[in-house]
Amino acid sequence: MFTGLAADRDELPALLESVRRHAEALLGALDEREVLPAAPATPGAVALPARGVGTRVALEEFARRWEPGLSSSAGPRYLGFVTGGVTPAALAGDWLTAAWDQNSNSSLDGTGQALERETLGWLRELFGLSGAHHGTFVSGATMSNAVGLSIAREWLGERRGVSPAEEGAAALGPVRVLSGSPHSSIAKGLSMLGLGRRALVRVPVLPGREAVDPAALEAALREIDGPCVVVANAGTVNTVDFDDLRAVAALRERYGFWLHVDAAFGGFAALSPEHAHLVDGLDLADSVCVDLHKWLNVPYDSAVQFTRRRDLQAAVFQNAAAYLGPLGDTPDTVHLTPENSHRLRALAAWFTLNAYGRDGHREIVERCVACARALGEAVGDLPGLRLLAPVRLNVVCFTLAADPTAERLADLAGRLAPDVFVTPTVYDGVPALRAAFSNWRTTDADVRRIVTALEKALR
């Protein structure tokens, strides 16, 4: 064995303790560390060591060269994108995920798969889905949407008497995917699946909303010859708007389409009695996307996808090799996603769900919503700013009251960066900023600090 590797093996308990202390220190400093440091993102390159420096020195070099430029994305005021943190239980689960290093794809070594299925059952219950939905873990919402669309593609083939999985996407002929305010990952997925970005048809939305207009959707469906796909939104990125899922599903009774619901973070509205009506009808979907490294607060990368047609999912992703488990009535995970290798992502989710239960995660959701409302109210009262949309759930979309150019908003975001990270967007043609609350650490004290930073930046 290489001498450096053997030395680290013999010293492993002490090395892990060093890493633990290092992680404890950085997590303890999250509240006060700059949210987006001004340090250079990439230090100067160094050559690959020939002999290596060992884990202890590598940790020191990481702390010196790379940590100064890392954002505090695990902290309470990183409100860009929709980024959760890592609950203590999820952190424990993720550390054990690496320690056990399972490739949980095959029933030939099946305990990891059993743990994943139990976790999926808990998540299905959490989101109000029935037992007709079967799920798998994937890397994120982009992959979850792509898997859902791939099943939809096979469903289209079933209706047209072909199998795109066997014959290629060209066998389908023209495909239409209808949506009111699709996330960018939908077009990306269509590109990956050979259906093409031009397959996406944007349907008019309700006035002043991002939710699809059901009448406009029906009109668009009338013009399409044959089966198609409808992507409904349960929580848009800019304003967390929700399509009327029951109204969309009712149209499916009259027009042949596959209903995919992108509920990447909006699906968590199901945890809050006040907001659960927003996802009423989610169970009617043919496939569903939910992202877990957002509001479940588990480490990147983690998401789930659910579908009623696991048979079609296996038809797309089945992998025939003698060393893999059988397809069977309960397909191994290797037959359900693009990945042949599949880390035990479920363990971090299992830990946090087990540790805090439905009530704990409901409290996180409701506290984030309360924080978003408080910031929205403050923005509405601040001279120089204006809200662009109601705060429906956990995102505050706002802009400058006068001359809201992309450049001026970028300058404002830059001045805020030490205290809070927000991301740019464009809503209804107006350049804007958006603050998304989904971190378990965030409290009303953070909102007060954000408001103070806004007041200072505007001055």
C-alpha positions as CSV (number, residue, x, y, z in Angstrom):
1,M,0.0,0.0,0.0
2,F,1.2,3.5,-0.8
3,T,2.9,4.9,2.3
4,G,0.8,8.1,2.5
5,L,-2.5,6.1,2.2
6,A,-1.4,3.6,4.8
7,A,-0.4,6.5,7.2
8,D,-3.8,8.1,6.7
9,R,-5.5,4.8,7.3
10,D,-3.7,4.3,10.6
11,E,-4.5,7.9,11.6
12,L,-8.1,7.9,10.4
13,P,-9.8,8.6,13.8
14,A,-7.7,11.6,14.4
15,L,-8.2,12.8,10.9
16,L,-11.9,12.5,11.1
17,E,-11.9,14.4,14.4
18,S,-9.9,17.2,12.7
19,V,-12.5,17.4,9.9
20,R,-15.3,17.4,12.5
21,R,-13.7,20.3,14.4
22,H,-13.2,22.1,11.1
23,A,-16.8,21.6,10.0
24,E,-18.1,22.6,13.5
25,A,-16.1,25.9,13.3
26,L,-17.3,26.8,9.8
27,L,-21.0,26.0,10.6
28,G,-20.7,28.0,13.8
29,A,-19.5,31.0,11.9
30,L,-22.2,30.9,9.2
31,D,-24.4,33.6,10.8
32,E,-21.6,36.2,10.7
33,R,-19.6,35.1,7.7
34,E,-20.0,37.2,4.5
35,V,-22.8,35.5,2.5
36,L,-21.0,36.0,-0.8
37,P,-17.3,36.7,-0.1
38,A,-15.4,39.2,-2.2
39,A,-12.3,36.9,-2.3
40,P,-11.3,35.6,-5.7
41,A,-13.3,32.5,-6.7
42,T,-10.3,30.6,-8.1
43,P,-6.8,30.9,-6.6
44,G,-3.8,30.3,-8.8
45,A,-3.4,26.8,-10.2
46,V,-0.8,24.5,-8.7
47,A,0.7,21.3,-10.1
48,L,-0.6,17.9,-9.2
49,P,1.6,16.6,-6.4
50,A,3.7,13.5,-7.2
51,R,3.8,12.0,-3.8
52,G,0.8,13.8,-2.2
53,V,0.7,15.8,1.0
54,G,-1.6,13.6,3.1
55,T,-5.1,14.4,4.4
56,R,-4.1,16.7,7.2
57,V,-2.1,19.0,5.0
58,A,-4.7,18.8,2.2
59,L,-7.3,20.0,4.7
60,E,-5.0,23.0,5.6
61,E,-4.5,23.8,2.0
62,F,-8.2,23.6,1.3
63,A,-8.9,26.0,4.1
64,R,-6.2,28.4,2.9
65,R,-6.8,28.4,-0.8
66,W,-10.4,27.6,-1.4
67,E,-12.6,28.3,1.6
68,P,-12.2,32.1,1.5
69,G,-14.1,32.2,-1.9
70,L,-16.9,29.8,-1.0
71,S,-20.3,31.3,-0.4
72,S,-22.2,30.7,2.8
73,S,-24.9,28.8,0.9
74,A,-25.6,26.6,3.9
75,G,-26.4,29.7,6.0
76,P,-29.7,31.6,6.8
77,R,-29.3,34.6,4.4
78,Y,-28.3,32.8,1.2
79,L,-31.6,33.5,-0.6
80,G,-30.5,33.1,-4.2
81,F,-31.9,30.3,-6.4
82,V,-34.0,28.1,-4.0
83,T,-31.3,26.7,-1.8
84,G,-31.9,24.8,1.5
85,G,-29.3,24.1,4.1
86,V,-28.4,20.8,5.8
87,T,-30.3,19.9,9.0
88,P,-28.1,18.3,11.7
89,A,-29.8,15.0,11.0
90,A,-29.2,15.2,7.3
91,L,-25.6,16.1,7.9
92,A,-25.2,12.9,10.0
93,G,-26.9,10.9,7.3
94,D,-24.7,12.3,4.5
95,W,-21.5,11.6,6.5
96,L,-22.7,8.0,6.9
97,T,-23.6,7.9,3.2
98,A,-20.0,8.5,2.4
99,A,-18.7,6.2,5.1
100,W,-20.8,3.2,3.9
101,D,-20.3,4.1,0.2
102,Q,-23.2,2.1,-1.1
103,N,-24.1,1.8,-4.8
104,S,-27.8,1.2,-4.1
105,N,-29.0,0.1,-7.4
106,S,-29.4,-3.7,-7.3
107,S,-31.4,-6.3,-5.3
108,L,-28.3,-8.4,-5.4
109,D,-27.1,-6.1,-2.5
110,G,-30.5,-4.8,-1.6
111,T,-30.6,-3.2,1.8
112,G,-29.9,0.3,0.5
113,Q,-32.8,-0.1,-2.0
114,A,-35.1,-1.1,0.9
115,L,-34.1,2.0,2.9
116,E,-34.7,4.1,-0.2
117,R,-38.2,2.6,-0.7
118,E,-39.1,3.3,2.9
119,T,-37.9,6.9,2.5
120,L,-39.9,7.3,-0.7
121,G,-43.0,6.0,1.1
122,W,-42.5,8.7,3.7
123,L,-42.1,11.4,1.1
124,R,-45.1,10.2,-0.9
125,E,-47.2,10.6,2.3
126,L,-45.6,14.0,3.0
127,F,-46.7,15.3,-0.4
128,G,-50.1,13.7,-0.3
129,L,-49.5,11.2,-3.1
130,S,-51.3,7.9,-3.2
131,G,-49.8,4.4,-3.4
132,A,-50.4,4.5,-7.2
133,H,-47.2,6.7,-7.4
134,H,-43.8,5.0,-7.4
135,G,-40.7,7.0,-6.9
136,T,-36.9,7.0,-7.3
137,F,-34.2,9.3,-6.1
138,V,-32.3,11.3,-8.7
139,S,-29.7,14.1,-8.6
140,G,-32.0,17.2,-8.8
141,A,-35.1,18.7,-10.3
142,T,-33.5,18.9,-13.7
143,M,-33.0,15.2,-13.7
144,S,-36.4,14.6,-12.1
145,N,-38.1,16.6,-14.8
146,A,-36.1,14.8,-17.5
147,V,-37.0,11.4,-16.1
148,G,-40.7,12.4,-16.0
149,L,-40.5,13.6,-19.6
150,S,-38.8,10.5,-20.7
151,I,-41.7,8.4,-19.3
152,A,-44.1,10.8,-21.1
153,R,-42.2,10.2,-24.3
154,E,-42.7,6.5,-24.0
155,W,-46.4,7.1,-23.2
156,L,-46.7,9.0,-26.5
157,G,-45.1,6.1,-28.3
158,E,-47.6,3.7,-26.7
159,R,-50.4,5.9,-28.1
160,R,-48.8,5.9,-31.5
161,G,-47.8,2.3,-31.7
162,V,-44.1,2.8,-31.4
163,S,-41.4,2.6,-28.7
164,P,-39.0,5.6,-28.7
165,A,-36.9,3.7,-26.2
166,E,-36.3,1.0,-28.9
167,E,-36.8,2.9,-32.1
168,G,-35.6,6.4,-31.2
169,A,-37.4,9.7,-30.7
170,A,-37.8,10.2,-34.5
171,A,-40.3,7.4,-34.6
172,L,-42.7,9.6,-32.7
173,G,-42.9,12.3,-35.3
174,P,-43.7,15.9,-34.1
175,V,-44.3,16.2,-30.4
176,R,-45.9,19.1,-28.5
177,V,-45.3,19.9,-24.8
178,L,-47.6,22.6,-23.5
179,S,-46.9,24.7,-20.4
180,G,-47.8,28.2,-19.1
181,S,-44.5,29.1,-17.2
182,P,-42.1,26.2,-17.7
183,H,-38.9,26.1,-15.8
184,S,-35.8,26.3,-17.9
185,S,-35.0,22.6,-17.1
186,I,-38.1,21.5,-19.1
187,A,-36.5,22.8,-22.4
188,K,-33.2,21.3,-21.3
189,G,-34.8,17.9,-20.8
190,L,-36.6,18.1,-24.1
191,S,-33.2,18.8,-25.8
192,M,-31.6,15.8,-24.0
193,L,-34.5,13.5,-24.9
194,G,-34.3,14.2,-28.6
195,L,-37.7,15.9,-28.7
196,G,-36.1,19.3,-29.1
197,R,-36.6,22.7,-27.4
198,R,-39.0,23.7,-30.1
199,A,-41.5,21.0,-29.0
200,L,-42.3,23.3,-26.0
201,V,-45.4,25.5,-26.6
202,R,-46.0,28.3,-24.2
203,V,-49.6,28.7,-23.3
204,P,-51.0,32.1,-22.2
205,V,-51.2,32.7,-18.4
206,L,-53.8,34.4,-16.3
207,P,-53.6,38.2,-16.2
208,G,-51.0,39.3,-13.8
209,R,-50.1,35.7,-13.0
210,E,-47.6,33.0,-13.9
211,A,-50.4,30.3,-13.7
212,V,-51.6,28.9,-16.9
213,D,-55.0,30.0,-18.2
214,P,-57.2,26.8,-18.3
215,A,-59.3,28.2,-21.2
216,A,-56.2,29.0,-23.2
217,L,-54.8,25.6,-22.4
218,E,-58.0,24.0,-23.7
219,A,-57.9,26.1,-26.8
220,A,-54.3,25.0,-27.5
221,L,-55.2,21.3,-26.9
222,R,-58.0,21.6,-29.5
223,E,-55.4,22.6,-32.1
224,I,-53.2,19.6,-31.5
225,D,-53.7,16.4,-33.5
226,G,-53.1,13.4,-31.3
227,P,-51.7,12.9,-27.8
228,C,-49.3,15.5,-26.2
229,V,-47.7,16.4,-22.9
230,V,-48.8,19.1,-20.5
231,V,-46.3,20.4,-17.9
232,A,-48.2,22.0,-15.0
233,N,-46.4,24.1,-12.4
234,A,-46.7,23.8,-8.7
235,G,-44.6,26.8,-7.7
236,T,-43.0,28.9,-10.4
237,V,-39.5,30.3,-9.8
238,N,-40.3,34.0,-9.9
239,T,-43.5,34.3,-7.9
240,V,-44.3,30.7,-6.7
241,D,-47.5,30.7,-8.7
242,F,-49.5,27.5,-9.0
243,D,-51.5,26.1,-11.9
244,D,-55.0,24.9,-11.0
245,L,-54.0,21.3,-11.0
246,R,-57.6,19.9,-10.7
247,A,-58.7,22.1,-13.7
248,V,-55.7,20.9,-15.7
249,A,-56.4,17.3,-14.8
250,A,-60.1,17.7,-15.8
251,L,-59.0,18.7,-19.3
252,R,-57.1,15.4,-19.5
253,E,-60.5,13.6,-19.4
254,R,-61.4,15.3,-22.7
255,Y,-58.0,15.5,-24.4
256,G,-55.3,12.9,-24.5
257,F,-52.2,14.1,-22.8
258,W,-49.7,13.1,-20.2
259,L,-49.7,15.4,-17.1
260,H,-46.3,16.1,-15.6
261,V,-46.2,18.4,-12.6
262,D,-43.1,20.3,-11.8
263,A,-43.4,20.7,-8.0
264,A,-39.7,21.2,-7.4
265,F,-40.2,23.3,-4.2
266,G,-43.8,24.2,-4.4
267,G,-44.8,20.6,-3.5
268,F,-43.8,21.4,0.1
269,A,-46.9,23.6,0.4
270,A,-48.6,20.3,1.2
271,L,-47.0,20.4,4.7
272,S,-48.7,23.7,5.6
273,P,-52.5,23.5,6.3
274,E,-52.8,27.1,5.3
275,H,-51.2,26.4,1.9
276,A,-52.0,22.8,1.1
277,H,-54.8,23.9,-1.2
278,L,-52.2,25.1,-3.6
279,V,-51.2,21.5,-4.5
280,D,-54.7,20.1,-4.4
281,G,-54.8,17.7,-7.3
282,L,-51.1,16.8,-7.3
283,D,-51.9,13.1,-6.9
284,L,-53.8,13.3,-10.3
285,A,-50.5,13.8,-12.1
286,D,-48.9,11.1,-14.3
287,S,-45.5,12.1,-13.1
288,V,-44.2,14.5,-10.5
289,C,-40.9,16.3,-9.8
290,V,-39.9,17.3,-6.2
291,D,-36.5,18.7,-5.3
292,L,-35.1,17.7,-1.8
293,H,-32.0,19.8,-1.6
294,K,-34.3,22.7,-1.5
295,W,-36.9,22.7,1.2
296,L,-36.2,19.3,2.8
297,N,-32.8,20.8,3.6
298,V,-30.7,17.7,2.7
299,P,-27.3,18.1,1.0
300,Y,-26.8,18.5,-2.7
301,D,-27.6,16.6,-4.8
302,S,-31.0,15.1,-4.0
303,A,-34.4,15.0,-5.6
304,V,-37.2,12.5,-6.3
305,Q,-39.5,11.8,-9.2
306,F,-42.8,9.9,-8.9
307,T,-44.9,8.3,-11.6
308,R,-48.0,6.2,-12.0
309,R,-46.4,4.3,-14.9
310,R,-43.4,2.5,-13.5
311,D,-43.7,0.0,-16.3
312,L,-43.0,2.7,-18.9
313,Q,-40.2,4.0,-16.8
314,A,-38.5,0.6,-16.8
315,A,-39.0,0.3,-20.5
316,V,-37.0,3.5,-20.9
317,F,-34.2,2.8,-18.4
318,Q,-33.9,-1.0,-18.2
319,N,-30.3,-2.1,-18.3
320,A,-29.6,-5.7,-19.4
321,A,-26.4,-7.1,-17.9
322,A,-25.8,-10.5,-16.2
323,Y,-24.3,-8.8,-13.1
324,L,-27.4,-6.6,-12.5
325,G,-30.6,-7.6,-10.7
326,P,-33.7,-8.7,-12.6
327,L,-36.3,-6.3,-14.0
328,G,-39.3,-8.1,-12.4
329,D,-42.5,-6.6,-11.0
330,T,-40.5,-4.4,-8.6
331,P,-37.6,-3.2,-10.8
332,D,-34.3,-2.5,-9.2
333,T,-33.3,1.2,-9.2
334,V,-30.8,0.5,-12.0
335,H,-33.8,0.0,-14.3
336,L,-35.5,3.3,-13.3
337,T,-33.0,6.2,-13.8
338,P,-30.2,7.1,-16.2
339,E,-27.6,6.2,-13.6
340,N,-26.0,2.8,-13.2
341,S,-24.3,4.1,-10.2
342,H,-26.5,5.6,-7.5
343,R,-25.2,6.8,-4.1
344,L,-27.4,6.2,-1.2
345,R,-29.0,9.7,-1.4
346,A,-32.0,8.5,0.5
347,L,-30.0,8.2,3.8
348,A,-29.8,11.9,4.5
349,A,-33.5,12.3,3.7
350,W,-34.3,9.2,5.9
351,F,-32.3,10.8,8.8
352,T,-34.0,14.2,8.7
353,L,-37.5,12.8,8.2
354,N,-37.0,10.3,11.0
355,A,-35.4,12.9,13.3
356,Y,-37.9,15.7,12.9
357,G,-41.0,14.1,11.4
358,R,-43.8,15.8,9.6
359,D,-44.2,18.4,12.4
360,G,-40.6,19.5,12.3
361,H,-40.5,19.9,8.6
362,R,-43.9,21.7,8.6
363,E,-42.4,24.2,11.0
364,I,-39.5,24.9,8.7
365,V,-41.9,25.5,5.8
366,E,-44.2,27.8,7.8
367,R,-41.3,29.7,9.3
368,C,-39.8,30.3,5.8
369,V,-43.2,31.5,4.6
370,A,-43.5,33.9,7.5
371,C,-40.0,35.3,6.8
372,A,-40.9,35.8,3.1
373,R,-44.1,37.6,4.1
374,A,-42.2,39.8,6.5
375,L,-39.6,40.7,3.9
376,G,-42.4,41.4,1.3
377,E,-44.1,43.8,3.7
378,A,-40.8,45.6,4.4
379,V,-40.0,45.9,0.7
380,G,-43.5,47.3,0.1
381,D,-42.8,50.0,2.8
382,L,-39.2,50.9,1.7
383,P,-38.9,54.0,-0.5
384,G,-37.1,53.1,-3.7
385,L,-38.4,49.5,-3.9
386,R,-41.6,47.9,-5.1
387,L,-43.0,44.4,-5.1
388,L,-43.7,42.9,-8.5
389,A,-46.0,40.1,-7.3
390,P,-47.8,39.0,-4.1
391,V,-45.8,36.8,-1.7
392,R,-47.7,33.6,-2.3
393,L,-45.3,31.2,-0.5
394,N,-41.6,31.6,0.0
395,V,-40.2,33.9,-2.7
396,V,-40.1,37.7,-2.7
397,C,-39.9,39.2,-6.2
398,F,-39.1,43.0,-6.2
399,T,-37.4,45.7,-8.1
400,L,-36.4,49.4,-8.0
401,A,-39.3,51.8,-7.9
402,A,-37.6,53.9,-10.6
403,D,-35.4,53.0,-13.6
404,P,-35.2,49.3,-12.8
405,T,-32.4,48.3,-15.2
406,A,-30.5,45.1,-15.0
407,E,-27.3,47.0,-14.3
408,R,-28.7,49.0,-11.4
409,L,-30.2,45.9,-9.9
410,A,-26.9,44.0,-10.2
411,D,-25.2,46.9,-8.4
412,L,-27.8,46.7,-5.6
413,A,-27.4,42.9,-5.3
414,G,-23.6,43.5,-5.1
415,R,-23.9,45.9,-2.3
416,L,-26.2,43.5,-0.4
417,A,-23.9,40.5,-1.0
418,P,-22.0,40.5,2.3
419,D,-25.3,40.3,4.2
420,V,-27.7,38.5,1.8
421,F,-27.5,36.8,-1.5
422,V,-30.3,37.4,-4.0
423,T,-30.5,36.4,-7.6
424,P,-31.5,38.5,-10.7
425,T,-34.6,37.7,-12.8
426,V,-37.0,39.3,-15.2
427,Y,-40.7,39.2,-14.4
428,D,-43.3,40.4,-16.9
429,G,-40.5,42.2,-18.8
430,V,-39.2,44.0,-15.8
431,P,-35.6,43.3,-14.4
432,A,-35.9,42.3,-10.8
433,L,-34.4,40.5,-7.8
434,R,-35.8,37.5,-6.0
435,A,-35.2,36.3,-2.5
436,A,-36.2,32.6,-1.9
437,F,-36.5,31.4,1.7
438,S,-35.9,27.7,2.2
439,N,-33.2,27.3,4.8
440,W,-33.9,25.7,8.1
441,R,-31.7,28.2,9.9
442,T,-33.5,31.4,8.7
443,T,-35.4,33.3,11.4
444,D,-37.1,36.7,11.7
445,A,-33.8,38.1,13.0
446,D,-32.3,37.4,9.6
447,V,-35.2,39.2,8.0
448,R,-34.5,42.3,10.1
449,R,-30.8,42.2,9.1
450,I,-31.8,41.9,5.5
451,V,-34.1,44.9,5.7
452,T,-31.3,46.9,7.4
453,A,-28.9,45.9,4.6
454,L,-31.5,47.0,2.0
455,E,-32.0,50.4,3.7
456,K,-28.2,50.9,3.8
457,A,-27.8,49.8,0.1
458,L,-30.5,52.1,-1.1
459,R,-29.0,55.1,0.7
